[in-house]
């Protein structure tokens, strides 16, 4: 069973750790997402314009590759 859903019968400690891991990952994602707009807002706007002009299929492929790369990295780390 995935770690997120496992709960210790006595304390629920494993569940608490899973939520802490999830929130830590979410916090890191927000930090990484904010680096480019903070350091170079003009470049960030240009990237958003380019993304807006891309075909939906290409954007989906980019998202799929990103998710697969993230899952692969997570597998290697965990």
Short mmCIF file of the C-alpha atoms (twelve columns), coordinates in Angstrom:
data_MODEL
# 
_entry.id   MODEL 
# 
loop_
_atom_site.group_PDB 
_atom_site.id 
_atom_site.type_symbol 
_atom_site.label_atom_id 
_atom_site.label_alt_id 
_atom_site.label_comp_id 
_atom_site.label_asym_id 
_atom_site.label_seq_id 
_atom_site.Cartn_x 
_atom_site.Cartn_y 
_atom_site.Cartn_z 
_atom_site.pdbx_PDB_model_num 
ATOM 1  C CA . UNK A 1  0.000  0.000  0.000   1 
ATOM 2  C CA . UNK A 2  1.372  3.499  -0.767  1 
ATOM 3  C CA . UNK A 3  3.064  5.189  2.143   1 
ATOM 4  C CA . UNK A 4  0.611  8.102  2.099   1 
ATOM 5  C CA . UNK A 5  -2.295 5.845  3.081   1 
ATOM 6  C CA . UNK A 6  -0.594 3.622  5.654   1 
ATOM 7  C CA . UNK A 7  -1.505 4.449  9.239   1 
ATOM 8  C CA . UNK A 8  0.079  3.006  12.334  1 
ATOM 9  C CA . UNK A 9  -2.511 1.397  14.605  1 
ATOM 10 C CA . UNK A 10 -1.135 3.084  17.720  1 
ATOM 11 C CA . UNK A 11 -0.014 6.595  16.864  1 
ATOM 12 C CA . UNK A 12 -0.740 7.505  13.261  1 
ATOM 13 C CA . UNK A 13 2.918  8.550  13.084  1 
ATOM 14 C CA . UNK A 14 3.502  7.149  9.589   1 
ATOM 15 C CA . UNK A 15 0.538  9.120  8.284   1 
ATOM 16 C CA . UNK A 16 1.897  12.307 9.848   1 
ATOM 17 C CA . UNK A 17 5.298  11.707 8.230   1 
ATOM 18 C CA . UNK A 18 3.657  11.135 4.854   1 
ATOM 19 C CA . UNK A 19 1.817  14.440 5.085   1 
ATOM 20 C CA . UNK A 20 5.018  16.199 6.152   1 
ATOM 21 C CA . UNK A 21 6.820  14.718 3.128   1 
ATOM 22 C CA . UNK A 22 3.988  15.790 0.835   1 
ATOM 23 C CA . UNK A 23 3.940  19.333 2.195   1 
ATOM 24 C CA . UNK A 24 7.744  19.568 1.984   1 
ATOM 25 C CA . UNK A 25 7.595  18.483 -1.667  1 
ATOM 26 C CA . UNK A 26 4.851  21.017 -2.359  1 
ATOM 27 C CA . UNK A 27 6.885  23.770 -0.690  1 
ATOM 28 C CA . UNK A 28 9.959  22.910 -2.776  1 
ATOM 29 C CA . UNK A 29 7.873  22.916 -5.937  1 
ATOM 30 C CA . UNK A 30 6.618  26.421 -5.130  1 
ATOM 31 C CA . UNK A 31 10.162 27.628 -4.450  1 
ATOM 32 C CA . UNK A 32 11.420 26.240 -7.779  1 
ATOM 33 C CA . UNK A 33 8.400  27.605 -9.645  1 
ATOM 34 C CA . UNK A 34 9.069  31.074 -8.236  1 
ATOM 35 C CA . UNK A 35 12.778 31.295 -9.072  1 
ATOM 36 C CA . UNK A 36 12.454 32.351 -12.740 1 
ATOM 37 C CA . UNK A 37 9.743  35.010 -12.265 1 
ATOM 38 C CA . UNK A 38 11.723 36.445 -9.349  1 
ATOM 39 C CA . UNK A 39 15.101 36.518 -11.103 1 
ATOM 40 C CA . UNK A 40 13.984 37.420 -14.621 1 
ATOM 41 C CA . UNK A 41 10.326 38.508 -14.941 1 
ATOM 42 C CA . UNK A 42 10.723 39.589 -18.594 1 
ATOM 43 C CA . UNK A 43 12.006 36.174 -19.665 1 
ATOM 44 C CA . UNK A 44 9.206  34.537 -17.675 1 
ATOM 45 C CA . UNK A 45 6.589  36.601 -19.552 1 
ATOM 46 C CA . UNK A 46 8.187  35.661 -22.878 1 
ATOM 47 C CA . UNK A 47 8.089  31.975 -21.933 1 
ATOM 48 C CA . UNK A 48 4.396  32.266 -21.039 1 
ATOM 49 C CA . UNK A 49 3.684  33.951 -24.394 1 
ATOM 50 C CA . UNK A 50 5.525  31.160 -26.221 1 
ATOM 51 C CA . UNK A 51 3.623  28.534 -24.220 1 
ATOM 52 C CA . UNK A 52 0.326  30.219 -25.058 1 
ATOM 53 C CA . UNK A 53 1.136  30.002 -28.774 1 
ATOM 54 C CA . UNK A 54 2.079  26.302 -28.699 1 
ATOM 55 C CA . UNK A 55 -0.244 23.584 -29.934 1 
ATOM 56 C CA . UNK A 56 -2.160 21.779 -27.162 1 
ATOM 57 C CA . UNK A 57 -0.664 18.420 -28.164 1 
ATOM 58 C CA . UNK A 58 2.863  19.765 -27.745 1 
ATOM 59 C CA . UNK A 59 2.037  21.216 -24.335 1 
ATOM 60 C CA . UNK A 60 0.568  17.853 -23.284 1 
ATOM 61 C CA . UNK A 61 3.690  16.031 -24.478 1 
ATOM 62 C CA . UNK A 62 5.908  18.413 -22.534 1 
ATOM 63 C CA . UNK A 63 3.759  17.813 -19.443 1 
ATOM 64 C CA . UNK A 64 3.892  14.044 -19.928 1 
ATOM 65 C CA . UNK A 65 7.682  14.048 -20.290 1 
ATOM 66 C CA . UNK A 66 7.946  16.219 -17.180 1 
ATOM 67 C CA . UNK A 67 5.740  13.860 -15.161 1 
ATOM 68 C CA . UNK A 68 7.662  10.779 -16.320 1 
ATOM 69 C CA . UNK A 69 10.983 12.436 -15.488 1 
ATOM 70 C CA . UNK A 70 9.659  13.384 -12.039 1 
ATOM 71 C CA . UNK A 71 8.409  9.873  -11.360 1 
ATOM 72 C CA . UNK A 72 11.725 8.407  -12.510 1 
ATOM 73 C CA . UNK A 73 13.662 10.734 -10.237 1 
ATOM 74 C CA . UNK A 74 11.327 9.968  -7.335  1 
ATOM 75 C CA . UNK A 75 11.819 6.231  -7.938  1 
ATOM 76 C CA . UNK A 76 15.592 6.646  -7.880  1 
ATOM 77 C CA . UNK A 77 15.564 8.785  -4.736  1 
ATOM 78 C CA . UNK A 78 13.077 6.665  -2.784  1 
# 
